[in-house]
Amino acid sequence: LWPLVVCFVSMLAAGGWMTPGVSLPIWIVLAVGLGSCDSKRQGGSKADLPRRWWYSSVAIRVALIVLFLWSTWKPVMSINPVMDSANSGETIDVQELQNAAEADSIDPRPWQMIARHWVVESEKGDESSVQKALLAIDQWLKLDPASAPTRRSAGDWVWLMAERYPSFRESLLKRSLGLYRDAEARSPNDAGYVLQLAAIHQASGQRDSAQGLAERARKLDESHQHLDRKLARQKIWWPSF
């Protein structure tokens, strides 16, 4: 029972069984289940079990270990050096990031780094980098569907590109607005997300809705005493339009 409870709580916390790291408790549940089956007595003692059952249980456990190493451990270990280098501020070739994304197809971090790479490149005036950044952001969000901070960060980056490219401004602002709405929907009681949503409404010319959202953010802020979540300590993204 307890391994199943641990597995269920892990999946709830992570947002789904496809989230990186959740596969580990699943393997543990399978291993414990096989161990329980193997230890059950049949007709008296454990030694009375047919030998082929014992060989079969050992073969299944070895297969599970191999499957775990191939599907979980190897991909994670192969991309960790690349992610560590990228997080430390080192310049990573985008092809190396693409290889990392292919090595672990369920980890959103490589796509986050790829998106950040193209957002930085968009500062150089290359319009094609905007489309590449948007495609990478879509893949990043697809692999991390439950996270409000992920959508907030993506909204910031799209808004930043809207400032750099006036010709794309309307479509990018609309896309950024959708991302902020998704973030607010996933964390409706966070005053910072609501105020950020008010800011993008204001920048989009929707002043009435911006004022209403700002008022809701103020009321949410007054409804709790958590200092780390107070609006006075929040950073609201506002490019220089």
CYANA upper distance limits for C-alpha pairs under 8 A (distance plus 0.5 A):
  1 LEU  CA      5 VAL  CA      6.81
  2 TRP  CA      6 VAL  CA      6.65
  3 PRO  CA      7 CYS  CA      6.59
  3 PRO  CA     25 PRO  CA      8.05
  3 PRO  CA     28 ILE  CA      7.76
  3 PRO  CA     29 VAL  CA      5.97
  3 PRO  CA     32 VAL  CA      8.19
  4 LEU  CA      8 PHE  CA      6.59
  4 LEU  CA     29 VAL  CA      6.85
  5 VAL  CA      9 VAL  CA      6.64
  6 VAL  CA     10 SER  CA      6.59
  6 VAL  CA     25 PRO  CA      7.69
  7 CYS  CA     11 MET  CA      6.81
  7 CYS  CA     22 VAL  CA      8.14
  7 CYS  CA     25 PRO  CA      5.82
  7 CYS  CA     26 ILE  CA      6.63
  7 CYS  CA     29 VAL  CA      7.86
  8 PHE  CA     12 LEU  CA      6.76
  9 VAL  CA     13 ALA  CA      6.62
 10 SER  CA     14 ALA  CA      6.59
 10 SER  CA     22 VAL  CA      6.81
 10 SER  CA     25 PRO  CA      8.14
 11 MET  CA     15 GLY  CA      6.31
 11 MET  CA     16 GLY  CA      5.60
 11 MET  CA     17 TRP  CA      6.03
 11 MET  CA     19 THR  CA      8.48
 11 MET  CA     22 VAL  CA      6.75
 12 LEU  CA     16 GLY  CA      7.10
 14 ALA  CA     19 THR  CA      6.69
 14 ALA  CA     22 VAL  CA      7.72
 15 GLY  CA     19 THR  CA      7.47
 15 GLY  CA    145 PRO  CA      8.33
 15 GLY  CA    146 ALA  CA      6.30
 16 GLY  CA     22 VAL  CA      8.39
 17 TRP  CA     22 VAL  CA      6.31
 17 TRP  CA     23 SER  CA      7.37
 18 MET  CA     22 VAL  CA      7.53
 18 MET  CA     23 SER  CA      8.03
 18 MET  CA    106 ILE  CA      7.38
 19 THR  CA     23 SER  CA      8.37
 19 THR  CA    106 ILE  CA      7.34
 19 THR  CA    107 ASP  CA      7.90
 19 THR  CA    143 LEU  CA      8.24
 19 THR  CA    144 ASP  CA      8.09
 20 PRO  CA    106 ILE  CA      6.92
 20 PRO  CA    107 ASP  CA      6.36
 21 GLY  CA     72 THR  CA      8.30
 22 VAL  CA     26 ILE  CA      7.36
 23 SER  CA     27 TRP  CA      6.83
 23 SER  CA     72 THR  CA      7.70
 24 LEU  CA     28 ILE  CA      6.90
 24 LEU  CA     68 PHE  CA      8.28
 24 LEU  CA     72 THR  CA      8.23
 25 PRO  CA     29 VAL  CA      6.64
 26 ILE  CA     30 LEU  CA      6.89
 27 TRP  CA     31 ALA  CA      6.66
 27 TRP  CA     64 LEU  CA      7.86
 27 TRP  CA     68 PHE  CA      7.59
 28 ILE  CA     32 VAL  CA      6.57
 29 VAL  CA     33 GLY  CA      6.51
 30 LEU  CA     34 LEU  CA      6.72
 31 ALA  CA     35 GLY  CA      6.64
 31 ALA  CA     61 ARG  CA      7.31
 31 ALA  CA     64 LEU  CA      8.30
 32 VAL  CA     36 SER  CA      6.62
 33 GLY  CA     37 CYS  CA      6.78
 34 LEU  CA     38 ASP  CA      6.60
 34 LEU  CA     57 SER  CA      7.60
 34 LEU  CA     61 ARG  CA      8.21
 35 GLY  CA     39 SER  CA      6.64
 36 SER  CA     40 LYS  CA      6.86
 38 ASP  CA     54 TRP  CA      7.92
 38 ASP  CA     57 SER  CA      7.56
 39 SER  CA     46 LYS  CA      7.16
 40 LYS  CA     46 LYS  CA      7.55
 41 ARG  CA     45 SER  CA      5.81
 41 ARG  CA     46 LYS  CA      5.71
 41 ARG  CA     49 LEU  CA      8.30
 42 GLN  CA     46 LYS  CA      7.38
 42 GLN  CA     48 ASP  CA      7.44
 42 GLN  CA     49 LEU  CA      7.07
 43 GLY  CA     48 ASP  CA      7.45
 44 GLY  CA     48 ASP  CA      7.41
 45 SER  CA     49 LEU  CA      8.13
 49 LEU  CA     53 TRP  CA      7.33
 49 LEU  CA     54 TRP  CA      7.94
 50 PRO  CA     54 TRP  CA      7.48
 51 ARG  CA     55 TYR  CA      6.87
 52 ARG  CA     56 SER  CA      6.45
 53 TRP  CA     57 SER  CA      6.63
 54 TRP  CA     58 VAL  CA      6.81
 55 TYR  CA     59 ALA  CA      6.62
 56 SER  CA     60 ILE  CA      6.65
 57 SER  CA     61 ARG  CA      6.74
 58 VAL  CA     62 VAL  CA      6.71
 59 ALA  CA     63 ALA  CA      6.63
 60 ILE  CA     64 LEU  CA      6.66
 61 ARG  CA     65 ILE  CA      6.77
 62 VAL  CA     66 VAL  CA      6.74
 63 ALA  CA     67 LEU  CA      6.54
 64 LEU  CA     68 PHE  CA      6.54
 65 ILE  CA     69 LEU  CA      6.67
 66 VAL  CA     70 TRP  CA      6.60
 67 LEU  CA     71 SER  CA      6.34
 68 PHE  CA     72 THR  CA      5.97
 68 PHE  CA     73 TRP  CA      7.06
 69 LEU  CA     73 TRP  CA      5.19
 69 LEU  CA     74 LYS  CA      6.25
 70 TRP  CA     74 LYS  CA      5.97
 70 TRP  CA     75 PRO  CA      7.91
 71 SER  CA     75 PRO  CA      7.24
 72 THR  CA     76 VAL  CA      6.76
 73 TRP  CA     77 MET  CA      6.55
 74 LYS  CA     78 SER  CA      6.52
 75 PRO  CA     79 ILE  CA      6.97
 75 PRO  CA    103 ALA  CA      6.10
 75 PRO  CA    104 ASP  CA      5.38
 76 VAL  CA     80 ASN  CA      6.62
 76 VAL  CA    104 ASP  CA      7.13
 77 MET  CA     81 PRO  CA      8.07
 78 SER  CA    100 ALA  CA      7.95
 78 SER  CA    103 ALA  CA      7.60
 79 ILE  CA     83 MET  CA      6.74
 79 ILE  CA    100 ALA  CA      5.79
 79 ILE  CA    101 ALA  CA      8.49
 79 ILE  CA    103 ALA  CA      7.55
 79 ILE  CA    104 ASP  CA      7.72
 80 ASN  CA     84 ASP  CA      6.49
 81 PRO  CA     85 SER  CA      6.69
 82 VAL  CA     86 ALA  CA      6.70
 82 VAL  CA     92 ILE  CA      8.29
 82 VAL  CA     96 GLU  CA      8.26
 82 VAL  CA     97 LEU  CA      7.84
 82 VAL  CA    100 ALA  CA      7.76
 83 MET  CA     87 ASN  CA      6.52
 83 MET  CA    109 ARG  CA      8.02
 83 MET  CA    110 PRO  CA      7.69
 84 ASP  CA     88 SER  CA      6.64
 85 SER  CA     89 GLY  CA      7.18
 85 SER  CA     90 GLU  CA      6.02
 85 SER  CA     91 THR  CA      8.42
 85 SER  CA     92 ILE  CA      7.95
 86 ALA  CA     90 GLU  CA      5.91
 86 ALA  CA     91 THR  CA      7.27
 86 ALA  CA     92 ILE  CA      6.74
 86 ALA  CA    113 MET  CA      7.96
 92 ILE  CA     96 GLU  CA      7.31
 92 ILE  CA     97 LEU  CA      7.69
 93 ASP  CA     97 LEU  CA      7.17
 94 VAL  CA     98 GLN  CA      6.72
 94 VAL  CA    114 ILE  CA      7.00
 94 VAL  CA    117 HIS  CA      7.73
 95 GLN  CA     99 ASN  CA      6.68
 96 GLU  CA    100 ALA  CA      6.78
 97 LEU  CA    101 ALA  CA      6.74
 97 LEU  CA    110 PRO  CA      6.34
 97 LEU  CA    111 TRP  CA      8.21
 97 LEU  CA    113 MET  CA      7.69
 97 LEU  CA    114 ILE  CA      6.87
 98 GLN  CA    102 GLU  CA      6.82
 98 GLN  CA    110 PRO  CA      7.75
 98 GLN  CA    111 TRP  CA      8.37
 98 GLN  CA    114 ILE  CA      7.91
 99 ASN  CA    103 ALA  CA      6.60
100 ALA  CA    104 ASP  CA      6.94
100 ALA  CA    110 PRO  CA      6.71
101 ALA  CA    105 SER  CA      6.25
101 ALA  CA    107 ASP  CA      7.81
101 ALA  CA    108 PRO  CA      8.44
101 ALA  CA    110 PRO  CA      5.71
101 ALA  CA    111 TRP  CA      7.02
106 ILE  CA    143 LEU  CA      6.71
107 ASP  CA    143 LEU  CA      7.28
108 PRO  CA    112 GLN  CA      6.83
108 PRO  CA    139 GLN  CA      8.31
108 PRO  CA    140 TRP  CA      5.72
108 PRO  CA    141 LEU  CA      8.13
108 PRO  CA    143 LEU  CA      5.73
108 PRO  CA    144 ASP  CA      6.64
109 ARG  CA    113 MET  CA      6.84
109 ARG  CA    140 TRP  CA      7.92
110 PRO  CA    114 ILE  CA      6.68
111 TRP  CA    115 ALA  CA      6.52
111 TRP  CA    136 ALA  CA      6.23
111 TRP  CA    137 ILE  CA      7.55
111 TRP  CA    139 GLN  CA      7.05
111 TRP  CA    140 TRP  CA      5.55
112 GLN  CA    116 ARG  CA      6.69
112 GLN  CA    136 ALA  CA      7.72
112 GLN  CA    137 ILE  CA      7.35
112 GLN  CA    140 TRP  CA      6.18
113 MET  CA    117 HIS  CA      6.61
114 ILE  CA    118 TRP  CA      6.97
114 ILE  CA    133 ALA  CA      7.92
114 ILE  CA    136 ALA  CA      6.76
115 ALA  CA    119 VAL  CA      6.66
115 ALA  CA    132 LYS  CA      8.08
115 ALA  CA    133 ALA  CA      5.25
115 ALA  CA    134 LEU  CA      7.74
115 ALA  CA    135 LEU  CA      8.42
115 ALA  CA    136 ALA  CA      5.41
115 ALA  CA    137 ILE  CA      6.07
115 ALA  CA    140 TRP  CA      8.46
116 ARG  CA    120 VAL  CA      6.71
116 ARG  CA    133 ALA  CA      7.80
117 HIS  CA    121 GLU  CA      6.75
117 HIS  CA    133 ALA  CA      8.23
118 TRP  CA    122 SER  CA      6.53
118 TRP  CA    129 SER  CA      5.84
118 TRP  CA    130 VAL  CA      7.36
118 TRP  CA    132 LYS  CA      6.92
118 TRP  CA    133 ALA  CA      5.40
119 VAL  CA    123 GLU  CA      7.64
119 VAL  CA    129 SER  CA      7.58
119 VAL  CA    130 VAL  CA      7.35
119 VAL  CA    133 ALA  CA      6.32
119 VAL  CA    157 TRP  CA      7.33
119 VAL  CA    161 MET  CA      7.58
120 VAL  CA    124 LYS  CA      8.36
121 GLU  CA    125 GLY  CA      8.28
121 GLU  CA    126 ASP  CA      7.67
121 GLU  CA    129 SER  CA      6.75
122 SER  CA    126 ASP  CA      6.08
122 SER  CA    127 GLU  CA      7.19
122 SER  CA    129 SER  CA      5.80
122 SER  CA    130 VAL  CA      6.45
122 SER  CA    161 MET  CA      7.59
122 SER  CA    164 ARG  CA      8.31
123 GLU  CA    164 ARG  CA      7.46
126 ASP  CA    130 VAL  CA      8.05
127 GLU  CA    131 GLN  CA      7.82
128 SER  CA    132 LYS  CA      6.92
129 SER  CA    133 ALA  CA      6.46
130 VAL  CA    134 LEU  CA      6.73
130 VAL  CA    161 MET  CA      7.66
131 GLN  CA    135 LEU  CA      6.70
132 LYS  CA    136 ALA  CA      6.72
133 ALA  CA    137 ILE  CA      6.57
134 LEU  CA    138 ASP  CA      6.68
134 LEU  CA    158 VAL  CA      8.29
135 LEU  CA    139 GLN  CA      6.94
136 ALA  CA    140 TRP  CA      6.59
137 ILE  CA    141 LEU  CA      6.63
137 ILE  CA    154 ALA  CA      7.22
138 ASP  CA    142 LYS  CA      6.62
139 GLN  CA    143 LEU  CA      6.89
140 TRP  CA    144 ASP  CA      6.86
141 LEU  CA    145 PRO  CA      6.09
141 LEU  CA    150 THR  CA      7.67
141 LEU  CA    151 ARG  CA      7.69
144 ASP  CA    150 THR  CA      7.96
146 ALA  CA    186 ARG  CA      7.88
147 SER  CA    151 ARG  CA      7.27
147 SER  CA    183 ALA  CA      8.08
147 SER  CA    186 ARG  CA      7.87
148 ALA  CA    152 ARG  CA      6.73
148 ALA  CA    182 ASP  CA      7.72
148 ALA  CA    183 ALA  CA      4.81
148 ALA  CA    184 GLU  CA      7.63
148 ALA  CA    186 ARG  CA      6.05
148 ALA  CA    187 SER  CA      6.92
149 PRO  CA    153 SER  CA      6.60
149 PRO  CA    183 ALA  CA      7.28
150 THR  CA    154 ALA  CA      6.68
150 THR  CA    183 ALA  CA      8.33
151 ARG  CA    155 GLY  CA      6.50
151 ARG  CA    179 LEU  CA      5.91
151 ARG  CA    180 TYR  CA      7.02
151 ARG  CA    182 ASP  CA      7.22
151 ARG  CA    183 ALA  CA      5.83
152 ARG  CA    156 ASP  CA      6.83
152 ARG  CA    179 LEU  CA      7.14
152 ARG  CA    180 TYR  CA      6.22
152 ARG  CA    183 ALA  CA      6.22
152 ARG  CA    193 TYR  CA      8.21
153 SER  CA    157 TRP  CA      6.90
154 ALA  CA    158 VAL  CA      6.71
154 ALA  CA    176 SER  CA      8.14
154 ALA  CA    179 LEU  CA      7.46
155 GLY  CA    159 TRP  CA      6.55
155 GLY  CA    175 ARG  CA      8.20
155 GLY  CA    176 SER  CA      5.04
155 GLY  CA    177 LEU  CA      7.65
155 GLY  CA    179 LEU  CA      5.71
155 GLY  CA    180 TYR  CA      6.35
156 ASP  CA    160 LEU  CA      6.66
156 ASP  CA    176 SER  CA      7.73
156 ASP  CA    237 TRP  CA      7.04
157 TRP  CA    161 MET  CA      6.88
158 VAL  CA    162 ALA  CA      6.76
158 VAL  CA    172 LEU  CA      6.65
158 VAL  CA    173 LEU  CA      7.88
158 VAL  CA    175 ARG  CA      7.80
158 VAL  CA    176 SER  CA      6.08
159 TRP  CA    163 GLU  CA      7.00
159 TRP  CA    172 LEU  CA      7.09
159 TRP  CA    173 LEU  CA      6.53
159 TRP  CA    176 SER  CA      6.27
159 TRP  CA    239 PRO  CA      7.91
160 LEU  CA    164 ARG  CA      7.11
160 LEU  CA    239 PRO  CA      6.85
161 MET  CA    165 TYR  CA      6.69
161 MET  CA    169 ARG  CA      8.49
161 MET  CA    172 LEU  CA      7.92
162 ALA  CA    166 PRO  CA      6.86
162 ALA  CA    168 PHE  CA      6.69
162 ALA  CA    169 ARG  CA      4.96
162 ALA  CA    170 GLU  CA      8.13
162 ALA  CA    172 LEU  CA      5.85
162 ALA  CA    173 LEU  CA      6.78
163 GLU  CA    169 ARG  CA      7.21
163 GLU  CA    239 PRO  CA      7.29
163 GLU  CA    240 SER  CA      7.93
163 GLU  CA    241 PHE  CA      6.99
165 TYR  CA    169 ARG  CA      6.64
166 PRO  CA    170 GLU  CA      8.45
168 PHE  CA    172 LEU  CA      6.47
169 ARG  CA    173 LEU  CA      6.35
170 GLU  CA    174 LYS  CA      6.73
171 SER  CA    175 ARG  CA      6.73
172 LEU  CA    176 SER  CA      6.53
173 LEU  CA    177 LEU  CA      6.51
173 LEU  CA    200 ILE  CA      8.09
173 LEU  CA    204 SER  CA      7.32
174 LYS  CA    178 GLY  CA      6.86
174 LYS  CA    204 SER  CA      8.48
175 ARG  CA    179 LEU  CA      6.93
176 SER  CA    180 TYR  CA      6.75
176 SER  CA    200 ILE  CA      8.24
177 LEU  CA    181 ARG  CA      6.64
177 LEU  CA    197 LEU  CA      7.60
177 LEU  CA    200 ILE  CA      6.67
177 LEU  CA    201 HIS  CA      7.85
178 GLY  CA    182 ASP  CA      6.71
179 LEU  CA    183 ALA  CA      6.76
180 TYR  CA    184 GLU  CA      6.62
180 TYR  CA    193 TYR  CA      7.83
180 TYR  CA    196 GLN  CA      7.76
180 TYR  CA    197 LEU  CA      6.18
181 ARG  CA    185 ALA  CA      6.52
181 ARG  CA    197 LEU  CA      7.13
182 ASP  CA    186 ARG  CA      6.78
183 ALA  CA    187 SER  CA      6.85
183 ALA  CA    193 TYR  CA      7.37
184 GLU  CA    188 PRO  CA      5.59
184 GLU  CA    190 ASP  CA      7.95
184 GLU  CA    193 TYR  CA      5.87
184 GLU  CA    194 VAL  CA      6.58
184 GLU  CA    197 LEU  CA      7.98
187 SER  CA    193 TYR  CA      8.02
188 PRO  CA    193 TYR  CA      8.21
188 PRO  CA    194 VAL  CA      7.93
189 ASN  CA    220 LEU  CA      7.26
190 ASP  CA    194 VAL  CA      7.17
190 ASP  CA    217 ALA  CA      8.48
190 ASP  CA    220 LEU  CA      7.85
190 ASP  CA    229 ARG  CA      8.07
191 ALA  CA    195 LEU  CA      6.62
191 ALA  CA    216 ARG  CA      8.32
191 ALA  CA    217 ALA  CA      5.11
191 ALA  CA    218 ARG  CA      7.65
191 ALA  CA    220 LEU  CA      6.03
191 ALA  CA    221 ASP  CA      6.24
191 ALA  CA    229 ARG  CA      8.19
191 ALA  CA    230 LYS  CA      8.20
191 ALA  CA    231 LEU  CA      7.25
192 GLY  CA    196 GLN  CA      6.63
192 GLY  CA    217 ALA  CA      7.60
192 GLY  CA    229 ARG  CA      8.08
192 GLY  CA    230 LYS  CA      8.42
192 GLY  CA    231 LEU  CA      6.60
192 GLY  CA    234 GLN  CA      6.61
192 GLY  CA    235 LYS  CA      8.36
192 GLY  CA    236 ILE  CA      7.84
193 TYR  CA    197 LEU  CA      6.68
194 VAL  CA    198 ALA  CA      6.78
194 VAL  CA    213 LEU  CA      6.77
194 VAL  CA    214 ALA  CA      7.61
194 VAL  CA    216 ARG  CA      7.87
194 VAL  CA    217 ALA  CA      5.97
195 LEU  CA    199 ALA  CA      6.79
195 LEU  CA    213 LEU  CA      7.03
195 LEU  CA    214 ALA  CA      5.93
195 LEU  CA    217 ALA  CA      6.01
195 LEU  CA    236 ILE  CA      7.93
196 GLN  CA    200 ILE  CA      7.04
196 GLN  CA    236 ILE  CA      6.23
196 GLN  CA    237 TRP  CA      7.33
197 LEU  CA    201 HIS  CA      6.82
197 LEU  CA    210 ALA  CA      8.14
197 LEU  CA    213 LEU  CA      7.74
198 ALA  CA    202 GLN  CA      6.69
198 ALA  CA    209 SER  CA      7.77
198 ALA  CA    210 ALA  CA      4.80
198 ALA  CA    211 GLN  CA      7.45
198 ALA  CA    212 GLY  CA      8.36
198 ALA  CA    213 LEU  CA      5.67
198 ALA  CA    214 ALA  CA      6.12
199 ALA  CA    203 ALA  CA      6.76
199 ALA  CA    210 ALA  CA      7.13
199 ALA  CA    236 ILE  CA      8.38
199 ALA  CA    237 TRP  CA      8.38
199 ALA  CA    238 TRP  CA      7.67
200 ILE  CA    204 SER  CA      6.55
200 ILE  CA    210 ALA  CA      8.34
201 HIS  CA    205 GLY  CA      6.88
201 HIS  CA    206 GLN  CA      5.53
201 HIS  CA    207 ARG  CA      7.08
201 HIS  CA    209 SER  CA      7.23
201 HIS  CA    210 ALA  CA      5.60
202 GLN  CA    206 GLN  CA      5.90
202 GLN  CA    207 ARG  CA      5.58
202 GLN  CA    209 SER  CA      8.49
202 GLN  CA    210 ALA  CA      5.82
203 ALA  CA    241 PHE  CA      8.36
206 GLN  CA    210 ALA  CA      6.65
207 ARG  CA    211 GLN  CA      6.61
208 ASP  CA    212 GLY  CA      6.89
209 SER  CA    213 LEU  CA      6.62
210 ALA  CA    214 ALA  CA      6.58
211 GLN  CA    215 GLU  CA      6.70
212 GLY  CA    216 ARG  CA      6.78
213 LEU  CA    217 ALA  CA      6.62
214 ALA  CA    218 ARG  CA      6.76
215 GLU  CA    219 LYS  CA      6.85
216 ARG  CA    220 LEU  CA      6.66
217 ALA  CA    221 ASP  CA      6.57
218 ARG  CA    222 GLU  CA      6.81
219 LYS  CA    223 SER  CA      6.73
220 LEU  CA    224 HIS  CA      7.70
221 ASP  CA    229 ARG  CA      8.45
221 ASP  CA    230 LYS  CA      6.51
221 ASP  CA    231 LEU  CA      6.91
225 GLN  CA    230 LYS  CA      8.13
226 HIS  CA    230 LYS  CA      6.96
227 LEU  CA    233 ARG  CA      8.37
228 ASP  CA    233 ARG  CA      7.27
229 ARG  CA    233 ARG  CA      7.42
229 ARG  CA    234 GLN  CA      7.65
230 LYS  CA    234 GLN  CA      7.23
